[in-house]
Amino acid sequence: MRIEVIHDIESSQFYLEYEGKRALMDYRKISDKVLEYYHTYVPRALRIQGLASRVVYAALEYARENEFKIIPTCSFVKHYIEKDKRFQDLVQGSE
């Protein structure tokens, strides 16, 4: 299944559309090089399909490519980073 994750900079959100519904992750810019990833949402009807993971993965890749550190205050993002060790270096204070 090829689903594109969109980065909506104006809304500070990464999202994808699937079956007419939106799965998303909200963030806020804390400073020039720090983003807080604070909210992930997937409609109940679409859960357990890996959509939240796709959105969070894209957001973490964006942070890496643009040399941002992140503050993962969303429990889903924290859990994702704990499971996928490749992204632990992005967490602010992990130097």
Biopython code that builds the backbone (N, CA, C, O; Angstrom):
import numpy as np
from Bio.PDB.StructureBuilder import StructureBuilder

atoms = [
    (1, "MET", "N", (0.858, -1.177, 0.000)),
    (1, "MET", "CA", (0.000, 0.000, 0.000)),
    (1, "MET", "C", (0.894, 1.226, 0.000)),
    (1, "MET", "O", (1.658, 1.432, 0.944)),
    (2, "ARG", "N", (0.816, 2.024, -1.016)),
    (2, "ARG", "CA", (1.620, 3.242, -1.174)),
    (2, "ARG", "C", (0.758, 4.436, -0.784)),
    (2, "ARG", "O", (-0.161, 4.826, -1.506)),
    (3, "ILE", "N", (1.077, 5.006, 0.375)),
    (3, "ILE", "CA", (0.341, 6.164, 0.865)),
    (3, "ILE", "C", (1.343, 7.263, 1.146)),
    (3, "ILE", "O", (2.324, 7.047, 1.859)),
    (4, "GLU", "N", (1.107, 8.433, 0.596)),
    (4, "GLU", "CA", (2.023, 9.552, 0.778)),
    (4, "GLU", "C", (1.700, 10.318, 2.057)),
    (4, "GLU", "O", (0.547, 10.656, 2.324)),
    (5, "VAL", "N", (2.741, 10.581, 2.836)),
    (5, "VAL", "CA", (2.595, 11.417, 4.026)),
    (5, "VAL", "C", (2.888, 12.849, 3.602)),
    (5, "VAL", "O", (3.912, 13.130, 2.980)),
    (6, "ILE", "N", (1.979, 13.742, 3.945)),
    (6, "ILE", "CA", (2.076, 15.159, 3.594)),
    (6, "ILE", "C", (2.568, 15.938, 4.811)),
    (6, "ILE", "O", (2.133, 15.693, 5.935)),
    (7, "HIS", "N", (3.473, 16.873, 4.574)),
    (7, "HIS", "CA", (3.911, 17.779, 5.640)),
    (7, "HIS", "C", (3.250, 19.131, 5.384)),
    (7, "HIS", "O", (3.595, 19.828, 4.429)),
    (8, "ASP", "N", (2.316, 19.489, 6.227)),
    (8, "ASP", "CA", (1.622, 20.778, 6.140)),
    (8, "ASP", "C", (2.304, 21.725, 7.123)),
    (8, "ASP", "O", (1.990, 21.733, 8.313)),
    (9, "ILE", "N", (3.235, 22.518, 6.614)),
    (9, "ILE", "CA", (4.034, 23.404, 7.459)),
    (9, "ILE", "C", (3.160, 24.458, 8.130)),
    (9, "ILE", "O", (3.362, 24.770, 9.304)),
    (10, "GLU", "N", (2.201, 25.005, 7.407)),
    (10, "GLU", "CA", (1.335, 26.050, 7.979)),
    (10, "GLU", "C", (0.537, 25.549, 9.172)),
    (10, "GLU", "O", (0.314, 26.297, 10.123)),
    (11, "SER", "N", (0.108, 24.300, 9.135)),
    (11, "SER", "CA", (-0.664, 23.721, 10.240)),
    (11, "SER", "C", (0.209, 22.978, 11.247)),
    (11, "SER", "O", (-0.293, 22.466, 12.247)),
    (12, "SER", "N", (1.515, 22.919, 10.986)),
    (12, "SER", "CA", (2.456, 22.170, 11.844)),
    (12, "SER", "C", (1.956, 20.743, 12.047)),
    (12, "SER", "O", (1.724, 20.292, 13.169)),
    (13, "GLN", "N", (1.799, 20.048, 10.914)),
    (13, "GLN", "CA", (1.202, 18.718, 10.957)),
    (13, "GLN", "C", (1.744, 17.840, 9.826)),
    (13, "GLN", "O", (1.959, 18.299, 8.704)),
    (14, "PHE", "N", (1.954, 16.586, 10.150)),
    (14, "PHE", "CA", (2.209, 15.554, 9.147)),
    (14, "PHE", "C", (0.943, 14.715, 9.099)),
    (14, "PHE", "O", (0.373, 14.395, 10.141)),
    (15, "TYR", "N", (0.495, 14.354, 7.889)),
    (15, "TYR", "CA", (-0.730, 13.563, 7.796)),
    (15, "TYR", "C", (-0.750, 12.723, 6.539)),
    (15, "TYR", "O", (0.023, 12.933, 5.604)),
    (16, "LEU", "N", (-1.661, 11.765, 6.548)),
    (16, "LEU", "CA", (-1.962, 11.003, 5.342)),
    (16, "LEU", "C", (-3.465, 10.814, 5.277)),
    (16, "LEU", "O", (-4.150, 10.796, 6.300)),
    (17, "GLU", "N", (-3.962, 10.675, 4.072)),
    (17, "GLU", "CA", (-5.384, 10.428, 3.840)),
    (17, "GLU", "C", (-5.535, 8.967, 3.429)),
    (17, "GLU", "O", (-4.805, 8.475, 2.568)),
    (18, "TYR", "N", (-6.495, 8.274, 4.059)),
    (18, "TYR", "CA", (-6.748, 6.879, 3.741)),
    (18, "TYR", "C", (-8.236, 6.608, 3.934)),
    (18, "TYR", "O", (-8.797, 6.888, 4.993)),
    (19, "GLU", "N", (-8.855, 6.069, 2.917)),
    (19, "GLU", "CA", (-10.295, 5.770, 2.940)),
    (19, "GLU", "C", (-11.107, 6.995, 3.370)),
    (19, "GLU", "O", (-12.080, 6.881, 4.116)),
    (20, "GLY", "N", (-10.692, 8.155, 2.891)),
    (20, "GLY", "CA", (-11.414, 9.390, 3.163)),
    (20, "GLY", "C", (-11.232, 9.960, 4.554)),
    (20, "GLY", "O", (-11.912, 10.913, 4.935)),
    (21, "LYS", "N", (-10.315, 9.378, 5.315)),
    (21, "LYS", "CA", (-10.068, 9.845, 6.678)),
    (21, "LYS", "C", (-8.600, 10.241, 6.816)),
    (21, "LYS", "O", (-7.760, 9.846, 6.008)),
    (22, "ARG", "N", (-8.307, 11.020, 7.844)),
    (22, "ARG", "CA", (-6.954, 11.544, 8.035)),
    (22, "ARG", "C", (-6.318, 11.003, 9.310)),
    (22, "ARG", "O", (-6.898, 11.077, 10.393)),
    (23, "ALA", "N", (-5.111, 10.455, 9.155)),
    (23, "ALA", "CA", (-4.252, 10.086, 10.282)),
    (23, "ALA", "C", (-3.192, 11.180, 10.361)),
    (23, "ALA", "O", (-2.682, 11.621, 9.331)),
    (24, "LEU", "N", (-2.856, 11.622, 11.573)),
    (24, "LEU", "CA", (-1.986, 12.797, 11.667)),
    (24, "LEU", "C", (-1.098, 12.797, 12.893)),
    (24, "LEU", "O", (-1.313, 12.055, 13.851)),
    (25, "MET", "N", (-0.092, 13.656, 12.831)),
    (25, "MET", "CA", (0.768, 13.956, 13.971)),
    (25, "MET", "C", (0.997, 15.461, 13.987)),
    (25, "MET", "O", (1.448, 16.039, 12.998)),
    (26, "ASP", "N", (0.685, 16.089, 15.114)),
    (26, "ASP", "CA", (0.869, 17.528, 15.287)),
    (26, "ASP", "C", (2.191, 17.806, 15.981)),
    (26, "ASP", "O", (2.658, 17.019, 16.804)),
    (27, "TYR", "N", (2.780, 18.931, 15.637)),
    (27, "TYR", "CA", (4.021, 19.343, 16.294)),
    (27, "TYR", "C", (4.022, 20.851, 16.467)),
    (27, "TYR", "O", (3.211, 21.563, 15.875)),
    (28, "ARG", "N", (4.941, 21.319, 17.286)),
    (28, "ARG", "CA", (5.162, 22.764, 17.409)),
    (28, "ARG", "C", (6.662, 23.014, 17.396)),
    (28, "ARG", "O", (7.458, 22.202, 17.867)),
    (29, "LYS", "N", (7.014, 24.149, 16.849)),
    (29, "LYS", "CA", (8.420, 24.544, 16.791)),
    (29, "LYS", "C", (8.775, 25.238, 18.098)),
    (29, "LYS", "O", (8.183, 26.259, 18.448)),
    (30, "ILE", "N", (9.735, 24.686, 18.809)),
    (30, "ILE", "CA", (10.166, 25.218, 20.091)),
    (30, "ILE", "C", (11.260, 26.262, 19.896)),
    (30, "ILE", "O", (11.283, 27.289, 20.575)),
    (31, "SER", "N", (12.167, 25.986, 18.959)),
    (31, "SER", "CA", (13.252, 26.916, 18.624)),
    (31, "SER", "C", (13.675, 26.636, 17.188)),
    (31, "SER", "O", (13.053, 25.827, 16.498)),
    (32, "ASP", "N", (14.720, 27.298, 16.745)),
    (32, "ASP", "CA", (15.177, 27.115, 15.364)),
    (32, "ASP", "C", (15.570, 25.678, 15.046)),
    (32, "ASP", "O", (15.535, 25.268, 13.886)),
    (33, "LYS", "N", (15.942, 24.915, 16.058)),
    (33, "LYS", "CA", (16.400, 23.548, 15.811)),
    (33, "LYS", "C", (15.727, 22.496, 16.683)),
    (33, "LYS", "O", (16.213, 21.369, 16.783)),
    (34, "VAL", "N", (14.609, 22.857, 17.315)),
    (34, "VAL", "CA", (13.902, 21.892, 18.175)),
    (34, "VAL", "C", (12.411, 21.901, 17.857)),
    (34, "VAL", "O", (11.774, 22.954, 17.800)),
    (35, "LEU", "N", (11.865, 20.690, 17.649)),
    (35, "LEU", "CA", (10.432, 20.501, 17.420)),
    (35, "LEU", "C", (9.863, 19.626, 18.528)),
    (35, "LEU", "O", (10.513, 18.678, 18.970)),
    (36, "GLU", "N", (8.663, 19.937, 18.973)),
    (36, "GLU", "CA", (7.961, 19.091, 19.924)),
    (36, "GLU", "C", (6.895, 18.312, 19.155)),
    (36, "GLU", "O", (6.011, 18.902, 18.532)),
    (37, "TYR", "N", (6.986, 16.986, 19.203)),
    (37, "TYR", "CA", (5.992, 16.112, 18.583)),
    (37, "TYR", "C", (5.027, 15.734, 19.699)),
    (37, "TYR", "O", (5.349, 14.905, 20.551)),
    (38, "TYR", "N", (3.834, 16.346, 19.695)),
    (38, "TYR", "CA", (2.980, 16.260, 20.872)),
    (38, "TYR", "C", (1.642, 15.542, 20.703)),
    (38, "TYR", "O", (0.969, 15.293, 21.703)),
    (39, "HIS", "N", (1.228, 15.200, 19.483)),
    (39, "HIS", "CA", (-0.093, 14.585, 19.336)),
    (39, "HIS", "C", (-0.156, 13.751, 18.072)),
    (39, "HIS", "O", (0.196, 14.218, 16.988)),
    (40, "THR", "N", (-0.603, 12.519, 18.215)),
    (40, "THR", "CA", (-0.826, 11.625, 17.074)),
    (40, "THR", "C", (-2.271, 11.146, 17.142)),
    (40, "THR", "O", (-2.780, 10.819, 18.214)),
    (41, "TYR", "N", (-2.919, 11.109, 15.991)),
    (41, "TYR", "CA", (-4.321, 10.677, 15.954)),
    (41, "TYR", "C", (-4.594, 9.852, 14.706)),
    (41, "TYR", "O", (-4.179, 10.211, 13.604)),
    (42, "VAL", "N", (-5.299, 8.743, 14.896)),
    (42, "VAL", "CA", (-5.797, 7.915, 13.799)),
    (42, "VAL", "C", (-7.263, 7.606, 14.122)),
    (42, "VAL", "O", (-7.566, 7.153, 15.226)),
    (43, "PRO", "N", (-8.181, 7.846, 13.167)),
    (43, "PRO", "CA", (-9.587, 7.507, 13.416)),
    (43, "PRO", "C", (-9.737, 6.036, 13.819)),
    (43, "PRO", "O", (-9.042, 5.163, 13.298)),
    (44, "ARG", "N", (-10.637, 5.786, 14.734)),
    (44, "ARG", "CA", (-10.839, 4.438, 15.278)),
    (44, "ARG", "C", (-10.978, 3.378, 14.176)),
    (44, "ARG", "O", (-10.415, 2.289, 14.291)),
    (45, "ALA", "N", (-11.709, 3.686, 13.132)),
    (45, "ALA", "CA", (-11.952, 2.717, 12.051)),
    (45, "ALA", "C", (-10.672, 2.332, 11.297)),
    (45, "ALA", "O", (-10.646, 1.313, 10.607)),
    (46, "LEU", "N", (-9.625, 3.130, 11.424)),
    (46, "LEU", "CA", (-8.386, 2.870, 10.686)),
    (46, "LEU", "C", (-7.243, 2.374, 11.566)),
    (46, "LEU", "O", (-6.136, 2.153, 11.077)),
    (47, "ARG", "N", (-7.501, 2.200, 12.845)),
    (47, "ARG", "CA", (-6.424, 1.793, 13.750)),
    (47, "ARG", "C", (-5.974, 0.367, 13.463)),
    (47, "ARG", "O", (-6.675, -0.394, 12.795)),
    (48, "ILE", "N", (-4.836, 0.024, 13.958)),
    (48, "ILE", "CA", (-4.124, -1.251, 13.743)),
    (48, "ILE", "C", (-3.808, -1.544, 12.274)),
    (48, "ILE", "O", (-3.776, -2.700, 11.853)),
    (49, "GLN", "N", (-3.579, -0.500, 11.516)),
    (49, "GLN", "CA", (-3.142, -0.665, 10.131)),
    (49, "GLN", "C", (-1.759, -0.065, 9.912)),
    (49, "GLN", "O", (-1.254, -0.061, 8.789)),
    (50, "GLY", "N", (-1.145, 0.439, 10.976)),
    (50, "GLY", "CA", (0.199, 0.993, 10.863)),
    (50, "GLY", "C", (0.256, 2.408, 10.336)),
    (50, "GLY", "O", (1.334, 2.891, 9.989)),
    (51, "LEU", "N", (-0.878, 3.088, 10.266)),
    (51, "LEU", "CA", (-0.901, 4.435, 9.702)),
    (51, "LEU", "C", (-0.190, 5.445, 10.599)),
    (51, "LEU", "O", (0.524, 6.315, 10.100)),
    (52, "ALA", "N", (-0.373, 5.343, 11.901)),
    (52, "ALA", "CA", (0.321, 6.260, 12.815)),
    (52, "ALA", "C", (1.831, 6.082, 12.677)),
    (52, "ALA", "O", (2.570, 7.066, 12.686)),
    (53, "SER", "N", (2.288, 4.859, 12.551)),
    (53, "SER", "CA", (3.721, 4.593, 12.384)),
    (53, "SER", "C", (4.256, 5.220, 11.107)),
    (53, "SER", "O", (5.367, 5.750, 11.099)),
    (54, "ARG", "N", (3.497, 5.169, 10.045)),
    (54, "ARG", "CA", (3.922, 5.792, 8.789)),
    (54, "ARG", "C", (4.089, 7.295, 8.936)),
    (54, "ARG", "O", (5.056, 7.876, 8.444)),
    (55, "VAL", "N", (3.135, 7.917, 9.618)),
    (55, "VAL", "CA", (3.180, 9.370, 9.805)),
    (55, "VAL", "C", (4.360, 9.750, 10.700)),
    (55, "VAL", "O", (5.101, 10.684, 10.393)),
    (56, "VAL", "N", (4.530, 9.033, 11.795)),
    (56, "VAL", "CA", (5.626, 9.335, 12.724)),
    (56, "VAL", "C", (6.978, 9.085, 12.063)),
    (56, "VAL", "O", (7.904, 9.876, 12.244)),
    (57, "TYR", "N", (7.108, 8.013, 11.310)),
    (57, "TYR", "CA", (8.355, 7.741, 10.594)),
    (57, "TYR", "C", (8.709, 8.913, 9.673)),
    (57, "TYR", "O", (9.852, 9.368, 9.655)),
    (58, "ALA", "N", (7.734, 9.392, 8.918)),
    (58, "ALA", "CA", (7.982, 10.520, 8.009)),
    (58, "ALA", "C", (8.401, 11.769, 8.784)),
    (58, "ALA", "O", (9.288, 12.504, 8.351)),
    (59, "ALA", "N", (7.766, 12.005, 9.922)),
    (59, "ALA", "CA", (8.105, 13.165, 10.746)),
    (59, "ALA", "C", (9.519, 13.049, 11.309)),
    (59, "ALA", "O", (10.249, 14.039, 11.363)),
    (60, "LEU", "N", (9.902, 11.861, 11.722)),
    (60, "LEU", "CA", (11.252, 11.662, 12.245)),
    (60, "LEU", "C", (12.295, 11.789, 11.140)),
    (60, "LEU", "O", (13.367, 12.350, 11.368)),
    (61, "GLU", "N", (12.005, 11.288, 9.969)),
    (61, "GLU", "CA", (12.921, 11.453, 8.832)),
    (61, "GLU", "C", (13.061, 12.942, 8.481)),
    (61, "GLU", "O", (14.157, 13.403, 8.164)),
    (62, "TYR", "N", (11.974, 13.677, 8.537)),
    (62, "TYR", "CA", (12.031, 15.124, 8.293)),
    (62, "TYR", "C", (12.968, 15.786, 9.312)),
    (62, "TYR", "O", (13.803, 16.611, 8.942)),
    (63, "ALA", "N", (12.828, 15.428, 10.582)),
    (63, "ALA", "CA", (13.691, 16.005, 11.618)),
    (63, "ALA", "C", (15.156, 15.692, 11.321)),
    (63, "ALA", "O", (16.011, 16.572, 11.420)),
    (64, "ARG", "N", (15.448, 14.450, 10.961)),
    (64, "ARG", "CA", (16.833, 14.072, 10.664)),
    (64, "ARG", "C", (17.375, 14.841, 9.459)),
    (64, "ARG", "O", (18.468, 15.405, 9.520)),
    (65, "GLU", "N", (16.620, 14.864, 8.381)),
    (65, "GLU", "CA", (17.069, 15.521, 7.149)),
    (65, "GLU", "C", (17.302, 17.019, 7.340)),
    (65, "GLU", "O", (18.131, 17.618, 6.654)),
    (66, "ASN", "N", (16.568, 17.615, 8.273)),
    (66, "ASN", "CA", (16.664, 19.055, 8.488)),
    (66, "ASN", "C", (17.397, 19.423, 9.780)),
    (66, "ASN", "O", (17.356, 20.569, 10.227)),
    (67, "GLU", "N", (18.065, 18.433, 10.369)),
    (67, "GLU", "CA", (18.911, 18.616, 11.551)),
    (67, "GLU", "C", (18.178, 19.214, 12.747)),
    (67, "GLU", "O", (18.713, 20.059, 13.464)),
    (68, "PHE", "N", (16.936, 18.754, 12.948)),
    (68, "PHE", "CA", (16.169, 19.142, 14.126)),
    (68, "PHE", "C", (16.381, 18.113, 15.229)),
    (68, "PHE", "O", (16.597, 16.932, 14.955)),
    (69, "LYS", "N", (16.320, 18.562, 16.457)),
    (69, "LYS", "CA", (16.154, 17.684, 17.609)),
    (69, "LYS", "C", (14.664, 17.688, 17.907)),
    (69, "LYS", "O", (13.958, 18.625, 17.535)),
    (70, "ILE", "N", (14.183, 16.655, 18.571)),
    (70, "ILE", "CA", (12.762, 16.607, 18.892)),
    (70, "ILE", "C", (12.550, 16.381, 20.392)),
    (70, "ILE", "O", (13.394, 15.818, 21.090)),
    (71, "ILE", "N", (11.406, 16.835, 20.845)),
    (71, "ILE", "CA", (10.922, 16.543, 22.187)),
    (71, "ILE", "C", (9.649, 15.723, 21.981)),
    (71, "ILE", "O", (8.623, 16.272, 21.580)),
    (72, "PRO", "N", (9.701, 14.417, 22.249)),
    (72, "PRO", "CA", (8.535, 13.558, 22.016)),
    (72, "PRO", "C", (7.601, 13.531, 23.226)),
    (72, "PRO", "O", (7.734, 12.661, 24.087)),
    (73, "THR", "N", (6.665, 14.466, 23.301)),
    (73, "THR", "CA", (5.728, 14.461, 24.418)),
    (73, "THR", "C", (4.504, 13.589, 24.137)),
    (73, "THR", "O", (3.751, 13.268, 25.056)),
    (74, "CYS", "N", (4.304, 13.209, 22.896)),
    (74, "CYS", "CA", (3.233, 12.267, 22.532)),
    (74, "CYS", "C", (3.684, 10.858, 22.928)),
    (74, "CYS", "O", (4.792, 10.441, 22.591)),
    (75, "SER", "N", (2.832, 10.135, 23.636)),
    (75, "SER", "CA", (3.194, 8.789, 24.093)),
    (75, "SER", "C", (3.456, 7.833, 22.922)),
    (75, "SER", "O", (4.318, 6.960, 23.021)),
    (76, "PHE", "N", (2.723, 7.993, 21.821)),
    (76, "PHE", "CA", (2.946, 7.117, 20.676)),
    (76, "PHE", "C", (4.328, 7.361, 20.076)),
    (76, "PHE", "O", (5.036, 6.413, 19.738)),
    (77, "VAL", "N", (4.713, 8.630, 19.945)),
    (77, "VAL", "CA", (6.032, 8.961, 19.391)),
    (77, "VAL", "C", (7.128, 8.427, 20.316)),
    (77, "VAL", "O", (8.109, 7.854, 19.841)),
    (78, "LYS", "N", (6.974, 8.609, 21.623)),
    (78, "LYS", "CA", (7.959, 8.075, 22.585)),
    (78, "LYS", "C", (8.112, 6.573, 22.397)),
    (78, "LYS", "O", (9.230, 6.063, 22.318)),
    (79, "HIS", "N", (7.000, 5.871, 22.327)),
    (79, "HIS", "CA", (7.021, 4.417, 22.162)),
    (79, "HIS", "C", (7.680, 4.023, 20.834)),
    (79, "HIS", "O", (8.456, 3.070, 20.781)),
    (80, "TYR", "N", (7.371, 4.748, 19.785)),
    (80, "TYR", "CA", (7.950, 4.454, 18.470)),
    (80, "TYR", "C", (9.476, 4.560, 18.526)),
    (80, "TYR", "O", (10.186, 3.699, 18.006)),
    (81, "ILE", "N", (9.969, 5.619, 19.158)),
    (81, "ILE", "CA", (11.419, 5.836, 19.254)),
    (81, "ILE", "C", (12.070, 4.774, 20.147)),
    (81, "ILE", "O", (13.191, 4.347, 19.873)),
    (82, "GLU", "N", (11.391, 4.351, 21.197)),
    (82, "GLU", "CA", (11.926, 3.283, 22.051)),
    (82, "GLU", "C", (12.078, 1.985, 21.272)),
    (82, "GLU", "O", (13.034, 1.239, 21.484)),
    (83, "LYS", "N", (11.138, 1.713, 20.373)),
    (83, "LYS", "CA", (11.182, 0.487, 19.568)),
    (83, "LYS", "C", (12.172, 0.591, 18.415)),
    (83, "LYS", "O", (12.850, -0.385, 18.092)),
    (84, "ASP", "N", (12.262, 1.760, 17.795)),
    (84, "ASP", "CA", (13.147, 1.936, 16.643)),
    (84, "ASP", "C", (14.336, 2.800, 17.065)),
    (84, "ASP", "O", (14.293, 4.028, 16.986)),
    (85, "LYS", "N", (15.371, 2.145, 17.504)),
    (85, "LYS", "CA", (16.547, 2.805, 18.087)),
    (85, "LYS", "C", (17.248, 3.762, 17.123)),
    (85, "LYS", "O", (18.015, 4.618, 17.564)),
    (86, "ARG", "N", (17.003, 3.636, 15.826)),
    (86, "ARG", "CA", (17.658, 4.529, 14.850)),
    (86, "ARG", "C", (17.342, 5.993, 15.086)),
    (86, "ARG", "O", (18.091, 6.866, 14.651)),
    (87, "PHE", "N", (16.238, 6.274, 15.772)),
    (87, "PHE", "CA", (15.816, 7.662, 15.941)),
    (87, "PHE", "C", (16.117, 8.236, 17.323)),
    (87, "PHE", "O", (15.796, 9.394, 17.587)),
    (88, "GLN", "N", (16.726, 7.452, 18.207)),
    (88, "GLN", "CA", (16.982, 7.942, 19.565)),
    (88, "GLN", "C", (17.922, 9.133, 19.589)),
    (88, "GLN", "O", (17.839, 9.961, 20.497)),
    (89, "ASP", "N", (18.807, 9.239, 18.622)),
    (89, "ASP", "CA", (19.735, 10.372, 18.599)),
    (89, "ASP", "C", (19.038, 11.693, 18.290)),
    (89, "ASP", "O", (19.622, 12.758, 18.491)),
    (90, "LEU", "N", (17.812, 11.641, 17.808)),
    (90, "LEU", "CA", (17.067, 12.877, 17.504)),
    (90, "LEU", "C", (16.468, 13.526, 18.743)),
    (90, "LEU", "O", (16.134, 14.711, 18.727)),
    (91, "VAL", "N", (16.331, 12.754, 19.813)),
    (91, "VAL", "CA", (15.690, 13.267, 21.022)),
    (91, "VAL", "C", (16.609, 14.289, 21.685)),
    (91, "VAL", "O", (17.787, 14.023, 21.923)),
    (92, "GLN", "N", (16.059, 15.443, 21.972)),
    (92, "GLN", "CA", (16.840, 16.504, 22.602)),
    (92, "GLN", "C", (17.443, 15.985, 23.908)),
    (92, "GLN", "O", (16.760, 15.359, 24.719)),
    (93, "GLY", "N", (18.732, 16.257, 24.092)),
    (93, "GLY", "CA", (19.428, 15.811, 25.291)),
    (93, "GLY", "C", (20.072, 14.440, 25.143)),
    (93, "GLY", "O", (20.648, 13.924, 26.100)),
    (94, "SER", "N", (19.983, 13.842, 23.955)),
    (94, "SER", "CA", (20.545, 12.506, 23.752)),
    (94, "SER", "C", (21.998, 12.529, 23.277)),
    (94, "SER", "O", (22.565, 11.481, 22.966)),
    (95, "GLU", "N", (22.600, 13.713, 23.219)),
    (95, "GLU", "CA", (23.969, 13.834, 22.717)),
    (95, "GLU", "C", (24.933, 13.006, 23.519)),
    (95, "GLU", "O", (26.129, 12.995, 23.226)),
]
sb = StructureBuilder()
sb.init_structure("model")
sb.init_model(0)
sb.init_chain("A")
sb.init_seg("    ")
for serial, (resi, resn, name, xyz) in enumerate(atoms, 1):
    if name == "N":
        sb.init_residue(resn, " ", resi, " ")
    sb.init_atom(name, np.array(xyz, "f"), 0.0, 1.0, " ", f" {name:<3s}", serial, name[0])
structure = sb.get_structure()
